[in-house]
Amino acid sequence: MPTQVLFVLVCLLAAPVLSEDNVHMITVEGEGADYWPGWRGPSAQGYVKGSGYPDTWSSTDNVLWKVSVPGSGNSSPIVWRDRIFLTTSRAGGRKLSLLSFDRTNGKMLWETVIPQNGVERGHDKNGHASATPVTDGRLVYASFGTHGLVAIDYDGNIVWHEKMPKLDNYHGSAGSPILYQNTVILYQDHQQESFVAAFHKQAGKMIWRTQRDTRTGWGTPVLIRAGRRDELIVSSQHKVTAYDPATGAEQWFVTGNKFEVIPTPVVGHDLVFASSGRAGPTLAIRPGGHGDVTDTHVEWQSPKGAPFVPSGIIVDEQLYTINDMQAIVTSFEATTGKVLFQGRLGNAPKEGFSASPVTVDGKVFFTNDEGETFVLKAGPEFELLHVNHLGSRTLASPALVDGRWYFRTQNELICIGS
């Protein structure tokens, strides 16, 4: 048999078998699918179930309630049944805590302070409470960077607290924890020993830990099912890497990311889309394979213009991204990378968007740092329907449940509904 043919056969046998539409997110199932249990909701992609959500509001119109939030933070609210959970920081990062609110009226139910030692570095757009917590309906899991990963019950009691080594990142820590089977997964890239690790949900014991050779990153990983195997996708400095979420073993990687990476990858049309850097590239990657698959598994890439902070979103056949350096939204044909349209959303302050978009009722919603939400009609042409003004600085992404929006602004928690 010719050597070239043998090589092709070996590669085919080594790769996982992927069929049409056989790559998809591992989403929340059961009761949690009805709520907003973690970063970007049960889909981890900003998709909203149901209808009846208002698409117009102001600082007073369609506001059902508005309450003050002690401290500050950029983490997003999460929702389970009648509870909202939110992390916060006070005294310049010297007091960190998890808050619980009644989502029917916004009343704060309890605050649990996290044990800490010292103060981690921060940044104006990455304070000391940037990681969004996640819940399975029994415990709430929250990351406070160098101060550790904690599990807290619904009465506000700390069930376990897994301390972290000192994290040395020049803008502080950020990435949100995610759940996989019976584990909590977290990755932290910093100047010392970067890692991705899994912890037992009930006991907090570390199940596995994989050292990484990257040194900068603030993102959140995603979990996908690619053919016959599960993959944990981490988009970070210089490359996108897939790990086995059960063991931490590296599966494949693709190079091409820039130095600083924040956006969470999005998944659709059998592709993983990863954006990086200050207006760097967006990579469309076919998952699967082994080792360095840069030359074989990159379906397309944009040369520049990717978001620095906000994640993208896929709606039907299109991938939407917002260039937060210039306030320009781009719609790509997801399978080919063809640019369908571009349009400016408001003024163009540098790094003017932090929140990631959501989609509901055939519309895509982009919220900038000044609390303006731009409502676009989903489709192949740029059609800005209207702009809503909360009137308050907003860096966190919203949570949407039962026809209501929950926004965390600089000082408040706001419920929007009809």
C-alpha positions in Angstrom: 0.0 0.0 0.0 1.4 3.5 -0.9 2.7 5.4 2.1 0.5 8.4 1.3 -2.7 6.3 1.3 -1.7 4.6 4.5 -1.2 7.9 6.2 -4.7 9.1 5.2 -6.2 5.9 6.5 -4.4 6.2 9.8 -5.7 9.8 10.2 -9.2 8.8 9.4 -9.1 6.0 11.9 -7.7 8.3 14.6 -10.3 11.0 14.2 -13.7 10.8 15.9 -16.6 10.0 13.7 -18.6 13.2 13.1 -21.8 13.3 11.2 -24.1 16.1 10.0 -25.0 18.5 12.8 -23.2 16.2 15.2 -21.3 18.9 17.0 -23.3 20.8 19.7 -23.1 22.4 23.1 -23.6 20.3 26.1 -26.5 22.3 27.6 -28.3 22.2 30.9 -31.1 19.6 31.0 -34.0 19.0 33.4 -35.3 21.8 35.6 -32.3 24.0 35.1 -33.2 24.5 31.5 -36.1 26.6 32.6 -33.9 29.1 34.5 -30.6 30.9 34.0 -28.2 28.8 36.0 -24.8 30.1 34.9 -22.8 32.2 32.5 -24.9 32.9 29.3 -27.8 30.8 30.5 -28.7 27.1 30.1 -27.4 27.1 26.6 -24.1 28.8 27.6 -24.6 30.8 24.4 -27.1 33.5 25.2 -30.2 31.7 23.8 -33.5 32.5 25.5 -36.4 30.0 25.6 -40.0 31.1 25.3 -41.4 34.5 24.3 -43.2 37.4 25.9 -40.0 39.4 26.7 -40.4 43.1 26.3 -38.0 44.6 23.7 -38.4 48.2 24.8 -37.6 49.8 28.2 -35.9 52.8 29.8 -34.8 53.6 33.4 -38.5 53.7 34.3 -40.6 52.1 31.5 -41.2 48.4 31.9 -39.2 48.4 35.2 -40.9 46.0 37.6 -38.5 46.6 40.4 -35.0 48.1 41.0 -32.9 47.5 44.1 -29.4 48.7 45.2 -26.6 46.1 45.2 -24.0 46.5 47.9 -20.5 46.8 46.5 -19.6 46.4 42.9 -18.8 43.7 40.3 -19.0 42.7 36.7 -20.4 39.2 37.3 -23.8 38.4 35.8 -26.9 37.4 37.8 -28.0 33.8 37.7 -31.5 32.5 38.4 -33.0 29.3 39.9 -36.6 29.2 40.8 -37.4 32.3 42.9 -33.7 33.1 43.7 -31.2 35.4 42.0 -27.5 35.0 42.9 -24.8 37.6 42.4 -21.2 38.1 43.5 -19.9 41.4 44.8 -16.8 43.2 46.1 -16.5 46.0 48.6 -13.7 48.0 50.1 -11.5 47.8 47.0 -11.6 44.0 47.0 -11.1 43.5 50.7 -14.6 42.1 51.2 -15.9 39.5 48.7 -19.3 37.9 49.0 -22.2 36.0 47.3 -25.6 37.6 47.5 -29.0 36.1 47.2 -32.2 38.0 46.2 -35.9 37.1 45.9 -36.6 37.5 42.2 -40.3 38.4 42.7 -39.5 41.7 44.4 -35.7 42.1 44.5 -35.4 41.8 48.3 -31.9 40.7 49.4 -32.2 37.5 51.4 -28.7 36.9 52.6 -25.0 37.7 52.0 -22.2 35.2 52.6 -18.7 36.7 53.0 -15.8 34.7 51.5 -12.7 34.0 53.6 -9.7 35.7 51.9 -6.1 36.7 52.4 -5.0 39.9 50.9 -6.3 41.6 47.8 -5.9 40.5 44.2 -5.2 42.9 41.4 -8.1 44.4 39.5 -9.0 46.6 36.6 -11.8 49.1 35.8 -13.4 46.5 33.5 -12.4 43.5 35.6 -13.1 44.2 39.3 -12.8 41.7 42.1 -16.1 40.0 41.4 -16.1 39.3 37.7 -16.7 35.6 37.5 -20.4 34.6 37.1 -21.4 31.9 39.6 -23.2 28.7 38.5 -25.8 26.5 40.2 -27.2 23.0 40.0 -30.3 23.8 42.1 -28.6 22.5 45.3 -25.4 24.5 45.6 -24.1 27.7 44.1 -20.5 27.5 42.9 -18.5 30.8 42.7 -14.9 31.6 41.8 -13.1 34.5 43.5 -9.8 34.1 41.7 -6.8 33.7 44.0 -9.2 33.5 47.0 -10.6 30.2 45.8 -13.6 28.3 44.5 -16.6 28.0 46.9 -19.8 26.0 47.1 -22.6 27.7 49.1 -26.1 26.2 49.8 -29.4 28.0 49.3 -29.4 29.2 53.0 -26.0 31.0 52.5 -23.8 28.4 54.3 -20.4 27.6 52.9 -20.3 23.9 52.1 -16.7 23.8 50.9 -14.0 26.2 50.0 -11.1 25.1 47.7 -8.3 27.6 48.0 -6.2 28.5 44.9 -2.5 29.2 44.6 -1.6 32.9 44.3 -2.8 34.0 40.9 -0.7 36.6 39.3 -2.6 38.2 36.4 -2.0 41.8 35.6 -5.7 42.6 35.3 -6.9 40.1 38.0 -8.9 36.9 37.6 -12.2 36.5 35.7 -13.2 33.2 34.1 -16.5 31.6 35.3 -16.9 28.0 36.6 -19.0 25.6 34.6 -20.5 22.2 35.5 -19.9 18.8 33.9 -21.5 15.7 35.3 -20.4 15.6 38.9 -17.6 18.2 38.7 -17.0 22.0 38.6 -14.5 23.0 36.0 -12.4 26.2 36.1 -9.4 27.5 34.2 -7.1 30.2 35.3 -4.3 31.6 33.1 -1.7 33.7 34.9 2.0 34.5 35.1 2.9 31.5 37.2 1.5 28.0 36.7 -1.7 28.3 34.6 -4.1 25.4 34.8 -7.5 24.0 34.0 -9.0 21.8 36.7 -12.1 19.8 37.8 -13.4 19.7 41.4 -16.0 17.3 42.9 -19.3 19.2 43.2 -20.3 17.9 46.6 -16.9 17.6 48.3 -14.7 20.2 46.5 -11.9 17.7 46.1 -9.8 18.2 43.0 -10.4 15.4 40.5 -7.8 16.4 37.9 -5.6 19.3 37.1 -3.8 20.0 33.8 -1.0 22.6 33.6 -1.1 25.0 30.7 1.7 26.9 29.0 -0.3 30.1 28.5 0.1 33.1 30.8 -2.8 35.5 30.1 -6.5 34.9 29.9 -9.9 35.8 31.4 -12.3 33.7 29.5 -14.8 30.9 30.3 -14.6 27.5 28.6 -17.5 25.6 26.9 -18.4 22.0 26.8 -19.3 20.3 23.5 -20.2 16.9 22.2 -18.3 16.2 19.1 -19.3 12.9 17.5 -18.7 10.2 20.1 -16.7 12.2 22.6 -17.1 15.2 24.9 -14.6 18.2 24.6 -13.8 21.0 26.9 -12.9 24.0 24.7 -10.6 26.7 26.2 -9.9 29.8 24.0 -6.9 31.7 25.4 -3.6 33.2 24.7 -2.3 32.3 21.2 -4.5 29.1 20.8 -7.7 27.2 21.2 -7.3 23.9 23.1 -9.7 21.0 23.6 -9.4 18.7 26.7 -11.2 15.6 27.8 -13.5 17.0 30.5 -13.4 13.7 32.4 -9.6 13.5 32.7 -8.1 16.8 31.7 -6.1 15.1 28.9 -5.4 17.4 25.9 -7.1 16.4 22.7 -6.3 19.0 20.1 -5.3 22.6 19.7 -5.4 25.3 17.0 -3.1 28.3 16.9 -4.0 31.8 15.7 -5.4 33.6 18.8 -3.9 36.9 19.9 -2.1 37.7 23.2 -5.2 38.6 25.2 -8.4 36.6 25.0 -11.7 37.1 26.8 -14.7 36.0 24.7 -16.4 32.7 25.3 -16.4 30.4 22.2 -19.7 29.8 20.5 -20.8 26.6 18.7 -23.0 25.9 15.7 -23.1 24.3 12.3 -20.6 21.7 13.5 -18.1 24.5 14.1 -16.5 26.2 17.2 -16.1 30.0 16.8 -13.4 31.6 18.9 -12.6 35.4 18.9 -9.5 37.0 20.3 -7.4 40.0 21.0 -8.0 43.7 20.5 -9.9 43.4 17.1 -8.0 40.2 16.3 -9.2 37.3 14.3 -12.2 35.0 14.7 -11.5 31.3 14.0 -14.1 28.8 12.8 -12.8 25.4 13.9 -14.0 21.9 13.2 -13.5 20.0 16.5 -12.1 16.6 16.7 -8.7 15.2 15.8 -5.5 15.0 17.8 -2.6 17.3 18.5 -2.0 20.4 16.4 -4.9 20.6 13.9 -4.3 24.2 12.8 -3.6 23.3 9.2 -6.5 20.8 8.9 -9.4 21.9 11.1 -9.7 25.7 10.6 -12.7 26.1 8.3 -12.3 29.9 7.9 -11.0 32.9 9.8 -11.6 36.6 9.7 -8.4 38.7 9.5 -9.4 41.2 12.2 -12.3 43.0 13.8 -13.1 40.4 16.4 -14.4 41.5 19.8 -12.0 42.0 22.7 -14.5 41.4 25.6 -18.0 40.4 24.4 -18.7 36.9 23.2 -20.4 36.2 19.8 -23.8 34.6 19.2 -25.2 32.4 16.5 -28.7 33.0 15.3 -29.9 30.6 12.5 -27.3 30.8 9.7 -25.4 33.8 11.0 -22.6 34.5 13.5 -22.9 38.0 15.1 -19.9 39.7 16.8 -19.4 43.2 18.2 -16.1 44.9 17.7 -16.0 46.8 21.1 -13.1 48.9 19.9 -15.3 50.6 17.2 -18.9 49.7 18.2 -19.3 47.8 14.9 -21.5 44.7 14.7 -20.6 42.2 12.0 -22.8 39.4 10.7 -21.0 36.4 9.1 -22.5 33.5 7.2 -21.5 31.0 9.8 -20.5 28.1 7.5 -18.3 30.2 5.1 -17.2 33.4 7.0 -18.8 35.6 4.3 -19.6 39.0 5.7 -23.3 39.7 5.3 -23.4 43.1 6.9 -21.7 45.6 9.2 -23.3 48.4 11.2 -22.4 50.8 13.9 -24.1 50.7 17.2 -24.1 54.1 18.8 -20.9 56.1 19.5 -17.5 54.5 19.2 -15.7 54.8 22.5 -12.7 52.4 22.8 -13.7 49.2 24.6 -17.3 50.4 24.8 -19.0 47.0 25.1 -18.5 44.4 27.8 -21.8 42.5 28.0 -22.3 39.5 25.7 -25.4 39.5 23.4 -28.6 37.5 23.8 -31.3 36.5 21.3 -35.0 36.0 21.8 -38.1 36.4 19.6 -36.1 36.8 16.4 -34.0 39.7 17.7 -30.5 40.1 18.8 -29.7 42.4 21.8 -26.3 44.1 22.3 -25.8 46.2 25.5 -22.9 48.7 25.8 -21.1 49.9 28.9 -23.4 53.0 29.1 -26.5 50.9 29.5 -27.8 51.3 26.0 -29.3 48.1 24.5 -29.4 48.0 20.7 -32.2 45.8 19.3 -31.4 44.2 15.9 -33.8 42.2 13.8 -32.1 38.8 13.1 -31.5 38.4 9.4 -29.1 38.9 6.6 -29.4 42.7 6.5 -28.6 45.3 9.1 -31.9 46.5 10.7 -31.7 48.4 14.0 -35.2 48.4 15.4 -34.6 50.7 18.4 -32.3 51.5 21.3 -33.2 51.2 25.0 -31.6 53.3 27.7 -31.2 51.9 31.3 -29.4 55.2 32.3 -26.7 53.4 34.3 -23.3 51.9 33.5 -23.7 48.2 32.6 -20.8 45.8 32.1 -22.6 42.5 33.1 -24.6 40.4 30.8 -28.3 40.0 31.5 -30.2 36.9 32.7 -33.7 36.2 31.1 -36.3 34.0 32.7 -40.2 33.8 32.5 -40.6 36.9 30.4 -38.3 39.0 32.6 -34.9 40.6 32.1 -32.5 40.9 35.0 -29.8 43.5 34.6 -26.9 44.1 36.9 -25.7 47.7 36.5 -23.0 49.6 38.4 -25.0 49.9 41.6 -28.3 48.2 41.0 -30.2 45.0 40.1 -33.1 45.8 37.8 -36.0 43.6 36.7 -37.6 44.4 33.3 -40.9 43.0 32.3 -44.2 43.8 30.7 
